Amino acid sequence: MAEDGIVPRTNITELLRSENVTKICAPMVRYSRQPFRLLLRKYQCDLAYTPMIISNSFVRAEQCRDIEFQPNPLDRPLVVQFAASNAEDFAGATEIVYPHVDGVGLNCGCPQRWAMAEGYGAKLIKQPELVKDIIQQTRNRISDPDFSTSVKIRIHPKIEDTVDMCRKFEYAGASYIAIHGRTTKERNQPPHYDVIKIIKDSLGIPVVANGGIKTPDDIEKVSKLTGADGVMVAQGLLNNPALFSNCTSTPVECIRDWLKICDEFEVGFTQFHHHLIYMQKSTPKWEKQIFNTLKEKSDVLEYLSNKYEL
Ligand SMILES: Cc1cc2nc3c(=O)[nH]c(=O)nc-3n(C[C@H](O)[C@H](O)[C@H](O)COP(=O)(O)O)c2cc1C
């Protein structure tokens, strides 16, 4: 950080091109919020995403901006992910966050029915010309070439359709593409890492592989199978925020760090408790049933201090 408190912007393309595979926290509605991102940054997370923010509300409502986005020099490098159905909303929202972050990402992967009905998320992979327009208009309005404009996609059932689409995004000026290796209809089946590899081999810009990474060995495996420049993880980090530090399950130290962060940022009970539920995923079912029904912070703290001698 510079003396004036301003953090120099990280060029994410360069970060992705660096020798080591870049480890990225995926966008997660309700979960990849600032307190959790700060926890991950203690455990070798190189880059983090905000949850998806609806660009239209973000541009129009100050209240939405205050709730969804609080700049913090310790919370970098950071990508803000927006849902948008047109260039004006995405570019407008980008201009607002531009001074405080390292890049923006367009959500082209959310398969939920409400999002698709609004023209958001995976609806956009059926409209590559619109996505091109969104990327181009945004790049034209941002002067800093180090600022990254990226997309996060799901794949099409046909490989050639996915490659064609990604090439269009590259020509439009996307800084990199994050690929959840499943189609819009697929849920828990293994991701198509072979398709991510074909896309990586077809593009000049960096590619990030996402889907199904749960353990440190998976990071290695997916990097090798796809040749991707970065790996992006969602569920695996909820269950184990120290995954990028090579831990196979959540260490007690990490639970201790979460308690400290929650105190410092006055995190509400639901957020505080939900993350602890995820972090203790591997505890026996009977124990989980007790922990999950606790309703007061003091009860949670007592439970944890008995269990882990915190
Ligand atoms: C709780 C939760 C919230 C999510 N929210 C978003 C989101 O806001 N934007 C997005 O692009 N994907 C979202 N996703 C999808 C993830 O970013 C990721 O693509 C998907 O979970 C596959 O990665 P994983 O196998 O590591 O979980 C979410 C996933 C989870 C589990």
Ligand as a Chemical Component Dictionary entry (heavy atoms), coordinates in Angstrom:
data_LIG
# 
_chem_comp.id                   LIG 
_chem_comp.type                 NON-POLYMER 
_chem_comp.pdbx_formal_charge   0 
_chem_comp.three_letter_code    LIG 
# 
loop_
_chem_comp_atom.comp_id 
_chem_comp_atom.atom_id 
_chem_comp_atom.alt_atom_id 
_chem_comp_atom.type_symbol 
_chem_comp_atom.charge 
_chem_comp_atom.model_Cartn_x 
_chem_comp_atom.model_Cartn_y 
_chem_comp_atom.model_Cartn_z 
_chem_comp_atom.pdbx_ordinal 
LIG C1  C1  C 0 -23.304 -20.264 -2.460  1  
LIG C2  C2  C 0 -22.939 -20.026 -3.889  2  
LIG C3  C3  C 0 -23.192 -18.789 -4.472  3  
LIG C4  C4  C 0 -22.827 -18.560 -5.816  4  
LIG N1  N1  N 0 -23.000 -17.290 -6.351  5  
LIG C5  C5  C 0 -22.483 -17.011 -7.586  6  
LIG C6  C6  C 0 -22.421 -15.673 -8.078  7  
LIG O1  O1  O 0 -22.785 -14.716 -7.395  8  
LIG N2  N2  N 0 -21.911 -15.476 -9.341  9  
LIG C7  C7  C 0 -21.455 -16.516 -10.112 10 
LIG O2  O2  O 0 -20.973 -16.282 -11.239 11 
LIG N3  N3  N 0 -21.464 -17.777 -9.644  12 
LIG C8  C8  C 0 -21.943 -18.045 -8.412  13 
LIG N4  N4  N 0 -21.879 -19.316 -7.909  14 
LIG C9  C9  C 0 -21.239 -20.359 -8.741  15 
LIG C10 C10 C 0 -19.743 -20.448 -8.375  16 
LIG O3  O3  O 0 -19.060 -19.234 -8.593  17 
LIG C11 C11 C 0 -19.052 -21.568 -9.182  18 
LIG O4  O4  O 0 -19.082 -21.254 -10.556 19 
LIG C12 C12 C 0 -19.717 -22.940 -8.987  20 
LIG O5  O5  O 0 -20.123 -23.130 -7.636  21 
LIG C13 C13 C 0 -18.758 -24.062 -9.370  22 
LIG O6  O6  O 0 -17.569 -23.994 -8.582  23 
LIG P1  P1  P 0 -17.306 -24.970 -7.331  24 
LIG O7  O7  O 0 -17.450 -26.382 -7.866  25 
LIG O8  O8  O 0 -15.927 -24.638 -6.873  26 
LIG O9  O9  O 0 -18.365 -24.712 -6.294  27 
LIG C14 C14 C 0 -22.237 -19.585 -6.600  28 
LIG C15 C15 C 0 -22.011 -20.830 -5.995  29 
LIG C16 C16 C 0 -22.327 -21.053 -4.668  30 
LIG C17 C17 C 0 -22.014 -22.409 -4.058  31 
# 
loop_
_chem_comp_bond.comp_id 
_chem_comp_bond.atom_id_1 
_chem_comp_bond.atom_id_2 
_chem_comp_bond.value_order 
_chem_comp_bond.pdbx_ordinal 
LIG C1  C2  SING 1  
LIG C2  C3  SING 2  
LIG C2  C16 DOUB 3  
LIG C3  C4  DOUB 4  
LIG C4  N1  SING 5  
LIG C4  C14 SING 6  
LIG N1  C5  DOUB 7  
LIG C5  C6  SING 8  
LIG C5  C8  SING 9  
LIG C6  O1  DOUB 10 
LIG C6  N2  SING 11 
LIG N2  C7  SING 12 
LIG C7  O2  DOUB 13 
LIG C7  N3  SING 14 
LIG N3  C8  DOUB 15 
LIG C8  N4  SING 16 
LIG N4  C9  SING 17 
LIG N4  C14 SING 18 
LIG C9  C10 SING 19 
LIG C10 O3  SING 20 
LIG C10 C11 SING 21 
LIG C11 O4  SING 22 
LIG C11 C12 SING 23 
LIG C12 O5  SING 24 
LIG C12 C13 SING 25 
LIG C13 O6  SING 26 
LIG O6  P1  SING 27 
LIG P1  O7  DOUB 28 
LIG P1  O8  SING 29 
LIG P1  O9  SING 30 
LIG C14 C15 DOUB 31 
LIG C15 C16 SING 32 
LIG C16 C17 SING 33 
# 
